[in-house]
Amino acid sequence: MSLIVLATALAVSSAALPQTDPQQASPPPADGARLGGLAPPSGPFVDGPPRPGQPVVFVPNPKTPSEMFPPPPPRENVPFCKRNQFDGCKQRGG
């Protein structure tokens, strides 16, 4: 019984230790090439909270939701669902 308590205590205490990565991150390439297909941000998105007296302008999007996210075209032939299949099919009896 005491061995179980000791093993649990060791597991809990080791989980609290910081995890370190054994491999060091490589520096970015000097020629400005993108890593993984993503470019790093050129600057912060916002400079922080607005300063007192600074005007805050809210501009609504001119597009409607159906224009921004158009529905997919209807499918002509949708097969019935098989056992444990839920996507890309239609339910029987309804």
Residue pairs with C-beta under 8 A, 6 or more apart in sequence:
28 35
28 40
29 35
50 56
61 68
78 88
78 89
78 90
79 88
79 89
79 90
80 89
80 90
80 91
80 92
81 89
81 90
81 91
81 92
82 89
